[in-house]
Amino acid sequence: MNIPAHAPLHLLHLAAIGTLATHARQPEGFPYPSVLPFAPDPQHRPTILVSRLAEHTHNLHADPRAGFLVVDAPEGDVLSGQRVTLLGRFEPVDATPEVVQRYLRYHADAERYLALGDFTFWAMRLERLRYIGGFGAMGWLDGTELDPLPPLGFDEEDALIRHFAGHSAVAGGFQLLGVDRYGADLKLDGTRTRFAFADVKLNTETLHAALEDCIQRHVN
């Protein structure tokens, strides 16, 4: 195993779309892949918003075990890009104001689906993952190895986002989507990107300094 530090974690924040593979009910036992948007939760787990009528939703109710594939393929070259396959179990998540607000930062157009009333959130409880980042950079990790640190609380992340939304240097094309101890998720002129911190940020002071650096690099 030779996996760059935190590479799978950053990939889960960089991508906006993944492939969900559930266990089909009919024909029974076959993998049932489906492409759909997702957002990382504070523990970096894929969170999906799916219709109660969707085939994969019925599959998850019958068997919550699933695979989830995330790929970053610059210029369409899948084999030289990064990819991670997650294995675990999807669990329903209550649509609390905090969950809704965070998901809509990543996928603002999902508000129309929430208005329909039959869409629900699910998050993956990660058990194993296999990351491939190029020649010699691949291997398996246990789900608990993805991030051993406690996640930022919603209030702490929300306070950081609100503070920097009003930052005097922030231009109209810059939006801060999410913050964690390893980096920040951004939208720049409509394009999603990830700003990886140089090291892990363990407190609010170092997070503020890292976000200041992020703004200086992307706005000025």
N, C-alpha and C positions, 0 to 999 in steps of 0.2 A: 504494500500500500504506500503510495506516495502522493498525498493530496495536499495542495497548497493550503495554508492556514485560512480558514473561513471561506474558501472558494465556493462551496455549495451554498452557504448562507447568503453570500452576496448575489449568487445567481437567482435564488428564490425572490430576491428583492428587485432584481433587474428586469425579469420577464413579467409580462402582463397576462400571458395566455399559457395554459398547460393542457395536457391530454390526460383525461381521467379514464382509467380502465376498471370497470366494475365486473362482477360476475353476473352474466346474463341469466335471467329466469327462463327465457325461451329464445333459442334452444338452450337448455340447461347446461351450465358448466363452461360455456364459451366465454372468453374475454370480450367485453363490450367497450370499445374505446370511444371517447367523445371529447371534442375540443371545446374548451370554455374558458372565460376569464377567471382570474383569481386575484386575491390580495393576500400578502403575508400578514399574519396576526402578530402581536407583540412577541410571540415565541417563534416567529418565522414560519409557522405552519400555514400551508395553503388554506385559505378560506374561500368557499365558493357560494354563489347565490343561484339556486336552482328551482325550477318550477316543480310543484308537487305532482304534476302530470308527466314529467319527463321520465323516459325509460330508465336513465341512470339513477334517478331518485328512487324509483320502485326497486331497482336492484340493490341500492344501499340499505333500504329498509329490510330487505330479505337477507342480505349479507353485507355488513359494513366494511369488510376487507376490500382493499383496493390498491391499485398502483397509480402513481401520478408522475408524469414525465414533464420536465421543464427543459427547454432548449434555448440556447442563444447561438444563432448561426449567422454571423456576419456575412453579408453578400450571398446568403443561401447555402454556404458551405457547411453542411451539418457535421460532417466527419471531423473537421478541424475546429469546430466550435465547442462550447461547453454544453454538457447535458447532465442532468441528475434524475435518477429514478427513485422515487420515494415509495416505500411500502408501509402500510399501516391501516388504520381503521378510521372511517369518517363518522363523526358524531354531530347530531344537530346542535346548533348554537342559537340561544335566544337572541332575538332581534332587539337588543337593548339600544338605547340612544347612542352609547359609546361604540358598539359594534357597527351600527348603521353609519354613524358619522365617519368612522375610520374607513369603512369600505367605500363610501361615496367619494372620499378624497382620491382614491385610486381609480374609481370607475364612476364618474359623475352621471353618466347616462343610465346607470342602473336604477336611478330614482323612479323612472317610469315603470320598471318591473316591480319595485316595491309597492307602487301605487295599485297594482293589480290585486294584491292581497294573497296570491297563492304561491309566492316565492319564499323560500326558507334558506337560512344560512347553515352551512356545514363546515366543520374544520377537521383536518386530518390529525389524528393522534399517531405520531410518527414512531415506527418501530425499527426500521432499517432503511438505509439509503445507499445507493451506488452512484458515485460521481466520476465523470470522465471529463478531463480538461485538456486533453491532448496526449501526445506520446509520453508514456511514463508517468502521467499524472492521473491516476485512477485508483479506485478502491472502494471498499465497503466501510460504512460507519454505522455504529449503533445510533438509534434515534436520540439518545441522551447525550451523545457527543457533539451534536450540532451546535449547541450553546449551553454550557453548564451554568451560566450566570442568570440571576433573576432578571426578568424583563423590566423595562420601564413601565411604570403605572400609566394608566390612561391620562390622569390629570397632569402628570409630569410631561408626557409627550405633548399633550394639548397645549400646555403653557408654553413650551418651546416653540411650537408651530405658530401660536398666536403672537408671541413676541417677535419672531422673525418675519411674520407677515407684515408687520408694521415697521420693519427696519427701513431706515432712510435710504439705504443703498439698493433695496430690492426694486427691480424694474417690473413692468407689467407682465413680461413673458416668463417670470420665475415663480414657481409654486413649490412649496415644501409639502410633500405628501405624507411622509412618515419619518420618524427618527428612532434609532436604536443605539445600542452601545458600540456598534461596529460601523455605522454609516448612516447616510440620509438618502431617502428616496425623493427624487426631484422630477418636476415636469418643466422643461425648458422650451418655450415656444411650441407647446403641444407635444413634445417628444419626451417620453419617459427615460430616465437615466438613474444611475446609482453613484453616489459619492462615497467611496470607502475611506474611513478614517485611517490614519497611519498606525494607530494602536487603539486598544479598547478604552472606552471612556467610562469611568466608574462613578462619576458624580456630575452634578449639574454644572459646576464651574468648567470642567473640561469639555462637556458637551457644548456649552455656549461658545467656548474658544474654537472648537472644531467647526461649528456652524458658521461662525464669523469667517473662518478660512474658506469654507465652502462658498459663501456668498461672494467673497472677494474674487475667487477663482472663476465664478460663473457669470457674475454680473458686470464686473469692471473690465 
